[in-house]
Amino acid sequence: MNIQRGYKYELRVNNQERTLLAKAAGTARFAWNWGLAERLRIYRENEGKERYTDAMKQHKQLNRLKQSDYPWMYDVSKCVPQEALRDLEQAFKNFYQDLAKVRETGRKRTVGFPKFKKKGKSKDSFRLTGTIRVEATSKRVQLPRLGQLRLKERPNLAPTARILSATVSRTADRWYVALTVEETIEPSTSQPVKVIGIDAGLAKFVTLSSGFPIPRPKFLLRRLKKLRRLSKAHSRKQQGSNNRKKSAQRLARFHRKVANTRRDFLHKQSTYLVKNHDVVVKEDLHVKGLIQNKKLSRHWADLAHGEFQRMLDYKGTKYGTLIVEADRWFPSSKICSNCLMYNATLTLQDRIFHCPYCGLEIDRDFNASLNLEQYFYMFVYPQLDPVAPSSEETLNAGGETVRPAHQQARLDEAGNVAPKSDVDKLSIDDRFG
């Protein structure tokens, strides 16, 4: 199976190379603004199908204007303006597709109309295609028209990886190159063995069904004092002065450090989960809705649960781990993990789950993670290895029971086997509605 992956490395550039990179980023920004202005002009002056254009037509038109109007564009690769115009075309496609869904469903718009990019306000980046090579021994990458650029670390691309494109971007005062490659991986054919459920939270980052919660890190919250000091110092600088540019760089370096710390934590935790488990069951977390809470929006945004779930998805494909997303309306917090009794009176203030039927008292988040693990056995596992519908046989060829051991006996908080109740005889719909 072929998949696309991205590898991002920091560049070790000198002043001359930094100037060339800034010139390429400026050319990409100019091509975007030129293409957007042309699209608006064509839309105003024409009617019907003539009001629309595409990236290929615009690139041919821009090439005709190079010799007379924009000769400085020959200093960079032809891929820079071409890819910028393709990005502009994709931005318009996303806008129109979202607009069609808004008219169809009546929901709010999520994709805005493409805007002009201003120097110093937009992110400096450009994309290159064509001949791109990576030399692992000398830690260099060869890019069109830019030559060989040094990397700060040794690239670890797979021998069979095929480089599709390279995106060069700047964060604060550092330049990075992100390589998009196509790799071939062998899908896993083994049966699921080790299952874990993860319950995302705010007091704890995630709670695992194995009983080991991951503590909540405070990437930005513990640095708010420094952020206020840097922001206040930046606001006092005079507009357009060199001191204001220096303070802007200090503020950008601060945010880069916070983002790198957060990204490092998310990569380590997601890699651990997919490498050490065959199945990971997660929630369908509505992150956008959680961030709308004004009192807790900064706390939810600092944890970046949406990025964490995205990492689990693509790393599960890489390592052959099955990533199961429980239904958003699955009441994992209100079901007793011992008897599956539904507790409708549970509120957000109740941090200890108390089952009025079997008397189980357990941490609310740990109980939810156990239910997420059971979600796999109740809804997903029967579809992967079902029992023949024409027979009541529940033993496989080796004489072992088909029903997983997790469903045969449940453990209490002390690790002892809890007795089964009459609730086990109820159907799934009767247990939690």
C-alpha positions as CSV (number, residue, x, y, z in Angstrom):
1,M,0.0,0.0,0.0
2,N,1.3,3.4,-1.0
3,I,1.0,6.3,1.5
4,Q,2.3,9.9,1.5
5,R,4.3,11.1,4.4
6,G,6.1,14.3,5.3
7,Y,9.5,14.8,6.8
8,K,10.5,18.2,8.1
9,Y,14.0,19.3,8.8
10,E,15.6,22.6,9.8
11,L,18.0,24.2,7.4
12,R,21.5,25.5,8.3
13,V,21.7,28.5,6.0
14,N,24.1,31.4,5.7
15,N,23.2,35.0,4.9
16,Q,23.4,34.5,1.1
17,E,21.1,31.4,1.2
18,R,18.8,33.2,3.6
19,T,18.4,36.0,1.0
20,L,17.6,33.6,-1.8
21,L,15.0,31.8,0.3
22,A,13.4,35.2,1.2
23,K,13.3,36.1,-2.5
24,A,11.6,32.9,-3.4
25,A,9.0,33.3,-0.6
26,G,8.4,36.9,-1.8
27,T,7.9,35.6,-5.4
28,A,5.3,33.1,-4.2
29,R,3.5,35.8,-2.3
30,F,3.5,38.0,-5.3
31,A,2.2,35.3,-7.6
32,W,-0.6,34.6,-5.2
33,N,-1.6,38.3,-5.0
34,W,-1.3,38.7,-8.7
35,G,-3.4,35.7,-9.4
36,L,-6.1,36.7,-6.9
37,A,-6.3,40.2,-8.4
38,E,-6.6,38.8,-11.9
39,R,-9.3,36.4,-10.9
40,L,-11.3,39.3,-9.3
41,R,-10.8,41.5,-12.4
42,I,-11.9,38.7,-14.8
43,Y,-15.0,38.0,-12.7
44,R,-16.0,41.7,-12.8
45,E,-15.4,42.2,-16.5
46,N,-16.9,39.0,-18.0
47,E,-20.1,37.0,-17.9
48,G,-20.9,33.3,-17.8
49,K,-18.1,30.8,-18.0
50,E,-15.6,33.5,-19.0
51,R,-15.6,34.8,-15.5
52,Y,-13.5,31.9,-14.3
53,T,-10.0,30.7,-15.0
54,D,-7.6,28.1,-13.7
55,A,-4.0,27.8,-12.5
56,M,-2.5,26.6,-15.8
57,K,-4.0,29.6,-17.8
58,Q,-2.8,32.0,-15.2
59,H,0.7,30.5,-15.1
60,K,1.0,30.9,-18.9
61,Q,-0.2,34.5,-18.7
62,L,2.4,35.2,-16.0
63,N,5.2,33.7,-18.0
64,R,4.4,36.0,-20.9
65,L,4.7,39.0,-18.5
66,K,8.1,37.9,-17.1
67,Q,10.3,39.4,-19.8
68,S,8.6,42.8,-19.9
69,D,7.1,43.5,-16.5
70,Y,8.7,41.0,-14.0
71,P,12.2,40.1,-15.1
72,W,13.3,39.6,-11.4
73,M,11.2,36.4,-11.3
74,Y,13.9,34.6,-13.4
75,D,16.0,34.6,-10.2
76,V,13.9,31.8,-8.7
77,S,12.6,28.5,-9.9
78,K,9.6,28.4,-12.2
79,C,7.9,26.1,-9.7
80,V,7.6,28.8,-7.1
81,P,4.9,30.9,-8.9
82,Q,3.3,27.9,-10.5
83,E,2.7,26.1,-7.1
84,A,1.5,29.4,-5.6
85,L,-1.2,29.7,-8.3
86,R,-2.2,26.0,-7.8
87,D,-2.6,26.8,-4.1
88,L,-4.8,29.7,-5.0
89,E,-6.9,27.5,-7.2
90,Q,-7.3,25.0,-4.4
91,A,-8.3,27.8,-2.1
92,F,-11.1,28.8,-4.4
93,K,-12.3,25.2,-4.8
94,N,-12.4,24.8,-1.0
95,F,-14.4,28.0,-0.7
96,Y,-17.0,27.0,-3.3
97,Q,-17.3,23.5,-1.9
98,D,-17.9,24.9,1.6
99,L,-20.4,27.4,0.2
100,A,-22.3,24.7,-1.5
101,K,-22.5,22.7,1.8
102,V,-23.7,25.9,3.6
103,R,-26.5,26.4,1.1
104,E,-27.5,22.7,1.4
105,T,-27.4,22.2,5.1
106,G,-27.7,25.8,6.4
107,R,-24.7,25.5,8.7
108,K,-22.1,28.3,9.3
109,R,-19.3,28.9,6.9
110,T,-15.9,27.3,7.8
111,V,-13.8,28.3,4.8
112,G,-13.5,32.0,3.9
113,F,-12.8,33.7,0.7
114,P,-9.1,33.8,-0.3
115,K,-7.3,37.0,0.9
116,F,-4.3,38.9,-0.2
117,K,-1.0,38.2,1.5
118,K,0.9,41.1,3.1
119,K,4.7,41.0,3.7
120,G,5.4,40.6,7.3
121,K,1.9,39.4,8.1
122,S,1.6,36.2,6.2
123,K,3.9,33.2,6.6
124,D,6.9,33.0,4.3
125,S,6.8,29.7,2.4
126,F,7.0,28.3,-1.1
127,R,6.8,24.8,-2.7
128,L,9.2,23.2,-5.2
129,T,8.9,20.2,-7.5
130,G,11.2,18.5,-9.9
131,T,14.7,17.2,-9.2
132,I,14.9,17.0,-5.4
133,R,17.6,14.9,-3.8
134,V,18.7,14.2,-0.3
135,E,22.2,13.2,0.8
136,A,22.0,11.5,4.1
137,T,25.8,11.2,4.6
138,S,26.5,14.9,4.2
139,K,23.2,16.1,5.6
140,R,22.3,18.1,2.5
141,V,19.2,18.6,0.4
142,Q,19.4,19.7,-3.3
143,L,16.6,22.0,-4.4
144,P,15.9,23.5,-7.9
145,R,17.7,26.8,-8.4
146,L,18.8,26.9,-4.8
147,G,21.5,24.2,-5.0
148,Q,22.5,22.1,-2.0
149,L,21.4,23.4,1.4
150,R,22.8,22.0,4.7
151,L,20.5,20.3,7.2
152,K,20.9,20.4,10.9
153,E,20.1,16.7,11.3
154,R,20.6,13.6,9.2
155,P,17.6,12.8,7.1
156,N,16.0,9.4,7.7
157,L,14.1,8.7,4.5
158,A,13.2,5.2,3.6
159,P,15.3,3.7,0.8
160,T,12.2,3.2,-1.4
161,A,10.8,6.7,-0.7
162,R,10.0,8.8,-3.7
163,I,10.2,12.6,-3.1
164,L,7.1,14.4,-4.6
165,S,7.7,17.9,-3.5
166,A,9.6,20.1,-1.0
167,T,8.0,23.0,1.0
168,V,10.4,25.6,2.4
169,S,9.0,27.8,5.2
170,R,10.2,30.2,7.8
171,T,9.2,30.3,11.5
172,A,10.6,33.3,13.4
173,D,14.2,33.5,12.1
174,R,14.7,29.8,11.1
175,W,14.1,28.1,7.8
176,Y,12.7,24.6,7.4
177,V,12.1,22.2,4.5
178,A,9.3,19.7,4.5
179,L,9.7,16.8,2.1
180,T,6.5,15.1,0.9
181,V,7.4,11.5,-0.1
182,E,5.5,8.4,-1.2
183,E,6.3,5.2,0.6
184,T,5.2,1.6,0.3
185,I,4.1,-0.1,3.5
186,E,2.9,-3.6,4.0
187,P,-0.6,-3.8,5.7
188,S,-0.7,-5.8,8.9
189,T,-2.5,-9.1,8.7
190,S,-2.3,-10.2,12.3
191,Q,-5.4,-10.4,14.5
192,P,-5.9,-7.7,17.1
193,V,-4.4,-8.7,20.4
194,K,-3.7,-5.7,22.6
195,V,-6.5,-3.1,22.9
196,I,-6.5,0.2,24.7
197,G,-9.1,2.9,25.1
198,I,-8.1,6.6,25.6
199,D,-10.4,9.2,27.1
200,A,-9.3,12.8,26.4
201,G,-9.8,15.3,29.2
202,L,-8.8,18.6,30.6
203,A,-7.6,17.7,34.2
204,K,-5.5,14.9,32.6
205,F,-4.3,14.9,29.0
206,V,-5.7,11.4,28.4
207,T,-6.7,8.5,30.6
208,L,-5.7,5.1,29.4
209,S,-7.8,1.9,30.0
210,S,-4.5,0.3,31.2
211,G,-4.8,2.5,34.4
212,F,-2.0,4.9,33.7
213,P,-3.2,8.4,32.9
214,I,-1.0,10.8,31.0
215,P,-0.7,14.0,33.1
216,R,-1.8,17.3,31.7
217,P,1.1,19.4,30.4
218,K,0.9,23.2,30.4
219,F,2.8,24.2,27.4
220,L,1.6,27.9,27.2
221,L,-0.1,28.3,30.6
222,R,3.0,28.0,32.6
223,R,4.7,30.6,30.4
224,L,1.9,33.2,30.4
225,K,4.0,35.6,32.6
226,K,6.8,35.7,30.1
227,L,4.3,36.0,27.2
228,R,2.7,39.1,28.9
229,R,6.1,40.7,29.4
230,L,7.1,40.2,25.8
231,S,3.8,41.3,24.4
232,K,3.8,44.4,26.6
233,A,7.3,45.3,25.6
234,H,6.4,44.8,21.9
235,S,3.4,47.0,22.1
236,R,5.5,49.9,23.5
237,K,7.9,49.9,20.5
238,Q,7.4,52.6,17.9
239,Q,5.7,51.4,14.6
240,G,8.2,50.7,11.9
241,S,11.3,51.0,14.1
242,N,14.1,48.4,14.3
243,N,13.4,47.8,17.9
244,R,9.9,46.8,17.1
245,K,11.2,44.3,14.5
246,K,13.6,42.9,17.2
247,S,10.8,42.6,19.7
248,A,8.6,40.9,17.1
249,Q,11.4,38.3,16.5
250,R,11.7,37.7,20.3
251,L,7.9,37.1,20.5
252,A,8.0,34.8,17.4
253,R,10.9,32.8,19.0
254,F,8.8,32.4,22.2
255,H,5.8,31.0,20.3
256,R,8.1,28.7,18.2
257,K,9.5,27.2,21.4
258,V,6.0,26.6,22.9
259,A,4.8,25.0,19.6
260,N,7.9,22.8,19.4
261,T,7.5,21.6,23.0
262,R,3.9,20.8,22.4
263,R,4.6,19.0,19.1
264,D,7.4,16.9,20.7
265,F,5.0,15.8,23.5
266,L,2.3,14.9,21.0
267,H,4.7,12.9,18.8
268,K,6.1,10.9,21.7
269,Q,2.7,10.0,23.2
270,S,1.1,9.1,19.9
271,T,4.0,7.0,18.8
272,Y,4.0,5.1,22.1
273,L,0.3,4.3,21.8
274,V,0.4,3.0,18.2
275,K,3.7,1.1,18.6
276,N,2.7,-0.8,21.8
277,H,-0.9,-1.6,21.0
278,D,-2.8,-3.4,18.2
279,V,-6.0,-1.4,18.6
280,V,-6.4,2.1,19.9
281,V,-10.0,3.3,20.6
282,K,-10.5,7.0,20.8
283,E,-13.4,9.4,21.1
284,D,-14.9,11.4,18.3
285,L,-14.0,14.6,20.1
286,H,-15.7,17.8,19.0
287,V,-12.7,20.1,19.5
288,K,-14.2,23.1,17.8
289,G,-17.2,23.0,20.1
290,L,-14.9,22.7,23.2
291,I,-12.9,25.7,22.2
292,Q,-16.0,27.9,21.9
293,N,-16.2,27.8,25.7
294,K,-14.6,31.2,26.6
295,K,-13.5,30.2,30.1
296,L,-11.8,27.0,29.0
297,S,-10.8,27.7,25.3
298,R,-7.2,28.5,26.1
299,H,-6.8,25.3,28.2
300,W,-8.3,23.1,25.4
301,A,-6.3,24.9,22.7
302,D,-3.1,24.4,24.7
303,L,-3.6,20.6,24.8
304,A,-4.1,20.3,21.0
305,H,-6.3,17.2,21.2
306,G,-7.3,17.6,17.5
307,E,-3.6,17.4,16.4
308,F,-3.1,14.4,18.8
309,Q,-6.0,12.5,17.1
310,R,-4.6,13.4,13.6
311,M,-1.2,12.0,14.6
312,L,-2.9,8.8,15.8
313,D,-4.7,8.3,12.5
314,Y,-1.7,8.6,10.2
315,K,0.7,6.8,12.5
316,G,-1.7,3.9,12.9
317,T,-1.5,3.5,9.1
318,K,2.3,3.5,9.3
319,Y,2.7,1.0,12.1
320,G,-0.3,-1.2,11.2
321,T,-2.3,-0.3,14.3
322,L,-6.1,-0.2,14.0
323,I,-7.4,3.2,15.1
324,V,-11.1,3.0,16.1
325,E,-13.1,6.2,16.6
326,A,-16.1,5.6,18.8
327,D,-19.4,7.2,17.9
328,R,-19.7,10.8,19.2
329,W,-22.9,10.0,21.0
330,F,-21.6,6.8,22.6
331,P,-22.1,7.7,26.4
332,S,-18.7,6.4,27.6
333,S,-18.8,8.5,30.8
334,K,-22.3,7.4,31.9
335,I,-22.0,3.6,31.5
336,C,-20.8,1.4,34.3
337,S,-17.7,-0.5,33.0
338,N,-18.6,-3.4,35.3
339,C,-22.3,-4.0,34.7
340,L,-22.9,-1.7,31.7
341,M,-25.7,0.1,33.6
342,Y,-26.6,3.5,32.2
343,N,-26.4,6.3,34.8
344,A,-28.4,9.2,33.4
345,T,-27.9,11.4,36.5
346,L,-24.2,11.8,36.0
347,T,-23.1,15.4,35.6
348,L,-19.8,17.1,34.7
349,Q,-19.2,17.9,38.3
350,D,-19.2,14.2,39.3
351,R,-15.6,13.2,39.0
352,I,-16.2,9.8,40.7
353,F,-18.6,7.4,38.9
354,H,-20.9,5.6,41.3
355,C,-23.1,2.8,39.9
356,P,-26.4,2.6,41.7
357,Y,-26.9,-1.0,40.5
358,C,-23.6,-2.8,41.3
359,G,-22.1,-0.3,43.7
360,L,-19.0,0.3,41.6
361,E,-17.0,3.5,42.5
362,I,-14.3,4.4,40.0
363,D,-12.7,7.5,38.6
364,R,-14.9,9.0,35.9
365,D,-12.3,9.3,33.2
366,F,-10.9,5.8,33.9
367,N,-14.4,4.4,33.7
368,A,-14.8,6.1,30.3
369,S,-11.6,4.7,29.0
370,L,-12.7,1.2,30.0
371,N,-15.9,1.7,28.2
372,L,-14.1,2.8,25.1
373,E,-12.1,-0.4,25.2
374,Q,-15.3,-2.4,25.4
375,Y,-16.7,-0.4,22.5
376,F,-14.2,-2.3,20.3
377,Y,-15.3,-5.7,21.5
378,M,-19.0,-4.8,21.3
379,F,-19.2,-3.1,17.9
380,V,-16.0,-3.5,15.9
381,Y,-14.6,-7.0,16.9
382,P,-17.7,-8.9,15.8
383,Q,-17.3,-7.4,12.3
384,L,-13.6,-8.4,12.1
385,D,-14.0,-12.0,13.3
386,P,-17.7,-12.9,13.6
387,V,-19.2,-16.2,14.6
388,A,-21.0,-18.0,11.8
389,P,-24.7,-16.9,11.9
390,S,-26.0,-20.3,11.1
391,S,-24.4,-21.9,14.1
392,E,-24.2,-21.3,17.8
393,E,-20.6,-22.4,17.8
394,T,-18.4,-20.1,19.9
395,L,-15.2,-22.1,19.8
396,N,-12.5,-21.8,17.2
397,A,-10.5,-24.6,15.6
398,G,-8.0,-24.6,18.5
399,G,-10.7,-25.1,21.1
400,E,-10.4,-21.5,22.4
401,T,-13.5,-19.4,23.0
402,V,-14.2,-16.8,20.4
403,R,-15.5,-14.3,22.9
404,P,-12.5,-12.2,24.1
405,A,-11.3,-12.7,27.7
406,H,-12.2,-9.1,28.4
407,Q,-15.8,-10.0,28.1
408,Q,-15.6,-13.2,30.1
409,A,-14.6,-11.6,33.4
410,R,-14.4,-8.0,34.6
411,L,-12.0,-6.8,37.3
412,D,-12.8,-4.4,40.1
413,E,-10.5,-1.6,41.3
414,A,-8.5,-4.0,43.4
415,G,-7.8,-6.3,40.5
416,N,-10.2,-9.1,41.6
417,V,-12.8,-10.7,39.4
418,A,-16.1,-9.0,39.8
419,P,-19.3,-11.2,39.8
420,K,-21.5,-11.0,36.8
421,S,-25.0,-9.5,37.3
422,D,-28.3,-10.0,35.5
423,V,-27.6,-6.9,33.5
424,D,-25.2,-8.9,31.3
425,K,-28.3,-10.7,29.9
426,L,-29.7,-7.4,28.5
427,S,-29.2,-6.4,25.0
428,I,-26.9,-3.6,24.0
429,D,-29.8,-1.2,23.3
430,D,-31.3,-1.9,26.7
431,R,-28.1,-1.3,28.5
432,F,-27.5,2.3,27.5
433,G,-30.5,3.2,25.4
